[in-house]
Amino acid sequence: MIEIDKLNFNKVGGLIPCIVQDQQTNKVLMLGYMNKEALQKTLAEKQLTFFSRTKQKLWTKGETSGNFLLLKEVMMDCDQDTLLFKVTPIGATCHTGADTCFNENNKIDGLEFLESIIQNRKKNPKENSYTNQLLNSGINKVAQKVGEEAIELVIEAKDNNKELFLNEAADLMYHYLVLLAAKDFTLEDVLSVLNSRHK
């Protein structure tokens, strides 16, 4: 965490601007302000509490709506006068009901979306779920399915049927993500390895 005494609260009259970002999607959810008391409460309770400049008092985000911002990480900027909070939002962040105060959708898409579904199935098994059947079949079966899908993709790559090729590519990607989940790894772990190769 951070050392409160190192922060410069003087630039904005005893307050510090706080950028709030979804830890999973990296979307900026809102901007708020904290005084020392709000920051101490936030760090102690792991829920974001701000200082309302309008009402001149502390307010915990979600205290009336139930849409809390759960603290995961906090960082101080280079000038020690702004904070970045990485959070897990519970519900919409904006008082208008929007996902963010900038009216952006805060949804996981792409491979991360698919990975989140697979991880959710792993943690919360669902009856008749193919993902759960695959995970329950053991690592050898999951690895075998990845191999089968890779061969099918290679075969389709030699032909000119776009639809079949893309379907096989999707099947391989899905089974690859199931294999990662079965081995207790994530896409982020793989990307970390790839990124390290370019340093």
N, C-alpha and C positions, 0 to 999 in steps of 0.2 A: 504494500500500500504506500501511501505518500506521507511525507512529514508536513503536517499542517503549518508548523512554524516557518517553513521555508517559503510559503506562499505569500504573494504580495496582494493584500486585500485593499490597498490604498488607492489604486488607480480608478476604481469605480465606486468610491465612497463606502468602503467596507464590504464590498461584494466582489465575487469572482464569477465571470461568465462560465457556464458549464454546457459543453456540447454533449448531447446524449446520442449514443449510437447503438443500434442493435448488434449484439455480439455475433449473432449467427449470419445475418444478411449484410451487415456493414452499412445499412441505411442510416442516415442521420434522422433521428426521430424528433428532436426538439432542441431548443436552446433555453436554458434557465439561468437563474442566479442563486448563489449561495453565500451566506455569511458564515463565519466560523462555526456558529451554533448549528446551522443547517448541515454543514459538512460533517461535524462530529456526530450528529444524529444519523446521518446517512451511513457513515462508516461503521457505527455501532450496530445499526439495525439492518444493514444490507438492503435497504429500500431507499430510493432517492427522495430526499426532502429538500425543498427549495425555500428561498426567502421571497415572498410576494412583495414586489415593489408597490403594487396598488394598495394592498391591504396592510402593508407594513408588518407582516407576521410570517412565521414559518408555516409551510403547508407540505404535507407528504403527498406526492403524486399518487392518486388513486384513493385517497381517504374518503371521498364521497362516491366515486364511480366504481371503485374496486379494480381499476386498471393501473395496477402498481408497476413500477420499474424496479426490477430486482437487480441489485448491483453484482456484477461479475468481475469488473476490473476498473481501475481508475488510473489515469496518467496525467502528469503535469506537463505543460508546454515549456519551451526553452526559456521564456521570460518569467516563468513561475507566476503567471497571472491569469491563466486559463486552465480549466480542467476538461479532460475527455473521459466520459463515463461510458463503459461498455456494459450493456444491460440485457436482461431478458424481459421484454415487455409482456405484461399480462393484459391482453385486450388492446384496444385502440389507444394511442398516445394522446391524440389531439382532443380537446374538449368538444370539437364538432363531430366527433365520431370517426374521423379519418385516421388511417394507420399512423400517419406522421403529421406534424404541424406544417409540413410543406406540401401536404396533400399528395404524397406519393404512396403507392402500394408497397407494403412491407412484407412481401412474400418471397419465399425461397423458390427459385426456379432452376431449370436446367438439371444437371446431374445432382446438385445438392438437394433438390426437391425429391428426386428419386431415392437418393441415399437416406433422406430423412424418413421416408415411408418404410424402407427396409429396416432401418434402425428401430423405428417404432414397432414394427412387427416382431423384431427380436425381443424387445423389452415387454411388449404387450401382445402375446400370441393371439391370433384370431383363427377360429375354427374354419376349416376349408380354405385357408390361405395357402397358395402355392409357395409363397416365400417361406412360410413356417414349415411346410412339408419338406422343402429343400434344406432349410437349416437343420431340421430334425433328422435328416437322412445321414448326416455326418460329413466331415470335411472331405473325405475321399469322393463321395458322390457329387458334392458341390464342385470340386476341382475337375472331376470328369465332365460335368456339364459345361464348364468353361472351355475345356478342350474341344468338346463336340461342337459348341457354338463357334469357336474359332475356325474349325475346319469347314463348317457350313458357310461361314463368311468368305473364306478363301475361295471356295468353290463358286459362290455367287459373284465374286470379284472378277472371275474369268469370263462371265457372261455380260450381257448388256441389259439385264432386267433391273432397272433402277429400284422398283418397288421391292423386289425380293432382296436385293442387296441391302437396302436401308433397313428392312425388317430384320435381316440377319445381324446387321451392325447393332441394332437396338437390342436384340436378344443377347448378343455378346456383352454389351455394356451392362445390361441388367444383371446377368449372371456373374460378371466380374465384380460388381458392387456387392452382390450377395457373398461372394468369396471373401472380399475384404471384411465384411461384417462378421462372417464366420470365424475369421482369424483375429477379430477384435482390432481391426485397423480401419482407418477412414481415408477418404480421398485426400484430406489435408495431409495425412502422413505420407502419401505417395507424392503429392505436390512438393512437400518439403524436401524429399530426396531429389526430385527433378530440379528444384530451385538451387539446391546445394551444388549441383553440377555446373552451374553457370557463374560461380564466384571466382 
